Amino acid sequence: MTTHFLETITGLTTSVGIGRTLSDCMTVAAMFDNTCDITSGAVDLTNHTGSEMSCTGQMMCPLGDGSVLYTEDSPCTFTRKLCVTCTEESDEVYIRA
């Protein structure tokens, strides 16, 4: 079952009592496996180095052409970039991924 991102965040924030402050937004942003310093603000992912990932097993590797069995000798390797940040502008708090 696939759940829409906003449904997930709404359910999560409701269950843990998170509101709409910048501090609350930072709490949600910290729940992600970020590859940046979330306190630094928005990051240009074009120039962001990200994190090198290496996976094994049956999967579709990013930029792959189908499902392949990746082994320890020949893993799926790629650069993962994720930076969820928060900003406050004119009394409104924004989250950016």
N, CA and C of each residue as an Amber inpcrd file, in Angstrom:
protein
   291
   0.8390000  -1.1840000   0.0000000   0.0000000   0.0000000   0.0000000
   0.8790000   1.2400000   0.0000000   0.5860000   2.1520000  -0.8900000
   1.3320000   3.4020000  -0.9750000   0.5300000   4.5070000  -0.3090000
   1.1900000   5.2860000   0.5290000   0.5360000   6.3910000   1.2120000
   1.1400000   7.6990000   0.7280000   0.3090000   8.6650000   0.4620000
   0.7570000   9.9760000   0.0150000   1.6010000  10.6230000   1.1110000
   2.6500000  11.3140000   0.7120000   3.5690000  11.9640000   1.6500000
   2.8450000  12.8620000   2.6530000   1.9250000  13.6950000   2.1660000
   1.2380000  14.6230000   3.0650000   0.3590000  13.8930000   4.0650000
  -0.2480000  12.7680000   3.6570000  -1.0320000  11.9740000   4.5940000
  -0.1330000  11.4130000   5.6890000   1.0330000  10.9440000   5.2990000
   1.9820000  10.3820000   6.2620000   2.4190000  11.4330000   7.2650000
   2.8320000  12.5880000   6.7800000   3.3050000  13.6600000   7.6580000
   2.1640000  14.1560000   8.5420000   0.9610000  14.3060000   7.9930000
  -0.1740000  14.7680000   8.7920000  -0.4640000  13.7840000   9.9160000
  -0.4870000  12.4980000   9.5840000  -0.7130000  11.4850000  10.6140000
   0.3810000  11.4790000  11.6530000   1.6190000  11.6080000  11.2020000
   2.7630000  11.6070000  12.1050000   2.7330000  12.8140000  13.0300000
   2.5210000  13.9800000  12.4600000   2.5510000  15.1870000  13.2800000
   1.3800000  15.2340000  14.2490000   0.2380000  14.7110000  13.8440000
  -0.9260000  14.6760000  14.7380000  -0.6760000  13.7280000  15.8970000
  -0.0960000  12.5600000  15.5980000   0.1000000  11.5520000  16.6480000
   1.1510000  11.9640000  17.6730000   2.1180000  12.7930000  17.2860000
   3.1470000  13.2070000  18.2400000   2.9670000  14.6520000  18.6990000
   1.8690000  15.2830000  18.3000000   1.5530000  16.6150000  18.7960000
   2.4190000  17.7270000  18.2480000   2.8140000  17.6290000  16.9990000
   3.6490000  18.6650000  16.3950000   2.7490000  19.7260000  15.7740000
   3.0940000  20.9940000  15.9880000   2.3000000  22.1060000  15.4650000
   2.9150000  22.7210000  14.2300000   2.8900000  24.0370000  14.1710000
   3.3060000  24.7500000  12.9590000   4.4610000  25.7170000  13.1930000
   5.2250000  25.5230000  14.2500000   6.3430000  26.4190000  14.5240000
   7.5840000  25.9550000  13.7690000   8.5730000  26.8270000  13.6860000
   9.8290000  26.4580000  13.0490000  10.4770000  25.2990000  13.7970000
  10.4060000  25.3170000  15.0990000  10.9590000  24.2290000  15.9020000
  10.2580000  22.9080000  15.5940000   8.9330000  22.9380000  15.4510000
   8.1780000  21.7350000  15.1020000   8.5870000  21.2220000  13.7270000
   8.7580000  22.1310000  12.7930000   9.1790000  21.7600000  11.4430000
  10.5480000  21.0900000  11.4790000  11.4600000  21.6410000  12.2560000
  12.8000000  21.0540000  12.3670000  12.7340000  19.6520000  12.9760000
  11.7900000  19.4290000  13.8870000  11.6100000  18.0990000  14.4680000
  11.2140000  17.1060000  13.3850000  10.2960000  17.5090000  12.5010000
   9.8740000  16.6430000  11.4020000  11.0300000  16.4430000  10.4210000
  11.7450000  17.4950000  10.0680000  12.8640000  17.3950000   9.1200000
  13.9380000  16.4420000   9.6380000  14.1510000  16.4420000  10.9350000
  15.1760000  15.5740000  11.5340000  14.7840000  14.0990000  11.4840000
  13.5160000  13.7970000  11.2040000  13.0720000  12.4110000  11.1140000
  13.5250000  11.7320000   9.8230000  13.9950000  12.5120000   8.8600000
  14.4570000  11.9810000   7.5800000  15.9390000  11.6470000   7.6630000
  16.3810000  10.7370000   6.8190000  17.7890000  10.3470000   6.7500000
  18.5100000  11.3240000   5.8150000  18.6760000  12.5510000   6.2930000
  19.2490000  13.6280000   5.4820000  20.7260000  13.4170000   5.1940000
  21.1450000  13.9360000   4.0470000  22.5650000  13.9040000   3.6890000
  23.1680000  15.3060000   3.7790000  22.4880000  16.1870000   4.5030000
  22.9760000  17.5580000   4.6850000  22.7490000  17.9700000   6.1320000
  23.2690000  19.1210000   6.4710000  23.0310000  19.7260000   7.7880000
  21.7250000  20.4960000   7.6760000  20.6590000  19.9980000   8.2940000
  19.3390000  20.6070000   8.1190000  19.2390000  21.9920000   8.7340000
  20.1720000  22.3610000   9.5830000  20.1270000  23.6900000  10.1980000
  20.7300000  24.7600000   9.2880000  21.3120000  24.3450000   8.1580000
  21.9470000  25.2950000   7.2450000  20.9870000  25.9120000   6.2400000
  19.7430000  25.4680000   6.2100000  18.7850000  25.9870000   5.2360000
  18.8340000  25.1980000   3.9450000  18.1350000  25.7080000   2.9540000
  18.0090000  25.0170000   1.6670000  19.3750000  24.7600000   1.0360000
  19.4800000  23.6160000   0.3810000  20.7270000  23.2030000  -0.2490000
  20.4880000  23.0000000  -1.7340000  21.4030000  23.4680000  -2.5720000
  21.3550000  23.2060000  -4.0060000  21.8740000  21.7860000  -4.2230000
  20.9730000  20.8370000  -4.5130000  21.3870000  19.4380000  -4.6460000
  22.3040000  19.2040000  -5.8360000  22.3220000  20.1340000  -6.7930000
  23.2250000  19.9920000  -7.9330000  24.6750000  19.9580000  -7.4590000
  25.0020000  20.7800000  -6.4660000  26.3710000  20.8670000  -5.9630000
  26.5910000  20.0880000  -4.6720000  25.5330000  19.4820000  -4.1400000
  25.6110000  18.7230000  -2.8870000  26.2570000  17.3610000  -3.1570000
  27.2120000  16.9630000  -2.3200000  27.9170000  15.6980000  -2.5580000
  27.0780000  14.4810000  -2.2380000  26.1460000  14.5660000  -1.3080000
  25.3070000  13.4250000  -0.9650000  26.0810000  12.3450000  -0.2290000
  25.5090000  11.1450000  -0.1980000  26.1330000   9.9940000   0.4600000
  26.1910000   8.8300000  -0.5180000  27.3350000   8.1880000  -0.5670000
  27.4830000   7.0220000  -1.4350000  26.7710000   5.8320000  -0.8010000
  25.9600000   5.1440000  -1.5850000  25.2090000   3.9870000  -1.1180000
  25.6720000   2.7590000  -1.8900000  25.6420000   1.6320000  -1.2330000
  25.9960000   0.3640000  -1.8610000  25.0250000  -0.6910000  -1.3360000
  24.2790000  -1.3180000  -2.2370000  23.2490000  -2.2800000  -1.8530000
  23.4450000  -3.6020000  -2.5870000  23.0210000  -4.6700000  -1.9490000
  23.0460000  -5.9880000  -2.5800000  21.6510000  -6.5900000  -2.5250000
  21.4040000  -7.5430000  -3.4060000  20.1120000  -8.2180000  -3.4540000
  19.4140000  -7.9590000  -4.7690000  18.1810000  -8.4420000  -4.8930000
  17.3800000  -8.2660000  -6.1030000  16.6800000  -6.9270000  -6.0280000
  16.9950000  -6.0020000  -6.9210000  16.4070000  -4.6680000  -6.8820000
  16.6230000  -3.9430000  -8.1890000  15.9510000  -2.8150000  -8.3220000
  16.2010000  -1.9250000  -9.4470000  17.1070000  -0.8230000  -8.9270000
  18.3050000  -0.7940000  -9.4000000  19.2730000   0.2150000  -8.9870000
  18.9490000   1.5280000  -9.7070000  19.1140000   2.6820000  -9.0610000
  18.8910000   3.9500000  -9.7560000  19.6910000   3.9920000 -11.0560000
  19.0480000   4.4810000 -12.0740000  19.5970000   4.5670000 -13.4320000
  19.7910000   3.1890000 -14.0580000  19.2780000   2.1360000 -13.4220000
  19.3540000   0.7940000 -13.9940000  18.2520000   0.5920000 -15.0170000
  18.3280000  -0.5390000 -15.7110000  17.3300000  -0.8120000 -16.7430000
  16.4050000  -1.9690000 -16.3770000  16.4220000  -2.3880000 -15.1270000
  15.5320000  -3.4580000 -14.7130000  15.9760000  -4.0630000 -13.4050000
  15.2840000  -5.1020000 -13.0030000  15.5900000  -5.7770000 -11.7490000
  16.7670000  -6.7220000 -11.9540000  17.8020000  -6.5260000 -11.1700000
  19.0370000  -7.3080000 -11.2940000  19.4170000  -7.8100000  -9.9070000
  20.0940000  -8.9310000  -9.8460000  20.6150000  -9.4360000  -8.5780000
  22.0060000  -8.8460000  -8.3780000  22.1420000  -8.0050000  -7.3580000
  23.4280000  -7.3850000  -7.0440000  24.0850000  -8.1810000  -5.9200000
  25.3740000  -8.4210000  -6.0510000  26.1090000  -9.2370000  -5.0930000
  27.1620000  -8.4000000  -4.3810000  27.8180000  -9.0090000  -3.3780000
  28.9110000  -8.3250000  -2.6690000  30.0290000  -7.9370000  -3.6390000
  30.2770000  -8.7910000  -4.6470000  31.3320000  -8.5140000  -5.6350000
  30.9010000  -7.4760000  -6.6660000  29.6010000  -7.3420000  -6.8810000
  29.0740000  -6.4100000  -7.8710000  27.8090000  -5.7370000  -7.3230000
  27.9850000  -4.8170000  -6.3360000  26.8130000  -4.1810000  -5.7050000
  26.2180000  -3.0690000  -6.5610000  25.0050000  -2.7030000  -6.2380000
  24.3800000  -1.5120000  -6.8120000  24.9750000  -0.3320000  -6.0360000
  25.6160000   0.5900000  -6.7050000  26.1870000   1.7620000  -6.0350000
  25.6130000   3.0330000  -6.6650000  25.3110000   3.9950000  -5.8290000
  24.7630000   5.2550000  -6.3110000  24.9440000   6.3130000  -5.2270000
  24.7490000   7.5610000  -5.6100000  24.8260000   8.6730000  -4.6690000
  23.4110000   9.0710000  -4.2800000  23.1310000   9.0560000  -2.9820000
  21.8180000   9.4350000  -2.4620000  21.9020000  10.8570000  -1.9280000
  20.9290000  11.6750000  -2.3260000  20.8640000  13.0610000  -1.8590000
  19.4730000  13.3370000  -1.3060000  19.4180000  13.7480000  -0.0570000
  18.1480000  14.1450000   0.5490000  18.4410000  15.2220000   1.5820000
  17.7560000  16.3280000   1.4400000  17.9400000  17.4260000   2.3740000
  16.5800000  18.0580000   2.6480000  16.0010000  17.7470000   3.8030000
  14.7180000  18.3020000   4.2130000  15.0220000  19.4540000   5.1640000
  14.6230000  20.6610000   4.7750000  14.9320000  21.8520000   5.5720000
  13.6660000  22.6520000   5.8390000  13.7550000  23.5660000   6.7810000
  12.6310000  24.4190000   7.1610000  13.0500000  25.8840000   7.1190000
  12.1040000  26.7200000   6.7470000  12.3250000  28.1660000   6.7820000
  11.0620000  28.8380000   7.3110000  11.2480000  30.0380000   7.8280000
  10.1110000  30.8380000   8.2890000  10.1650000  32.1680000   7.5750000
   9.0620000  32.4910000   6.8710000   8.9690000  33.7390000   6.1310000
   7.6030000  34.3670000   6.3910000   7.5920000  35.5880000   6.8000000
   6.3310000  36.3230000   7.0430000   5.3800000  35.5290000   7.9360000
   5.8960000  35.0120000   9.0390000   5.1090000  34.2560000  10.0170000
   4.5480000  32.9500000   9.4810000   5.0570000  32.4590000   8.3520000
   4.6730000  31.1610000   7.8010000   5.8950000  30.2580000   7.8220000
   5.6900000  28.9780000   8.1750000   6.7890000  28.0070000   8.2190000
   6.6530000  27.0860000   7.0250000   7.7660000  26.8710000   6.3210000
   7.7840000  26.0330000   5.1240000   8.7880000  24.9060000   5.2990000
   8.4070000  23.7240000   4.8210000   9.3230000  22.5910000   4.8010000
   9.6510000  22.3150000   3.3330000  10.9170000  22.0380000   3.0850000
  11.3680000  21.8100000   1.7070000  12.1820000  20.5340000   1.6550000
  11.9150000  19.7200000   0.6510000  12.6790000  18.4900000   0.4470000
  13.3150000  18.5200000  -0.9190000
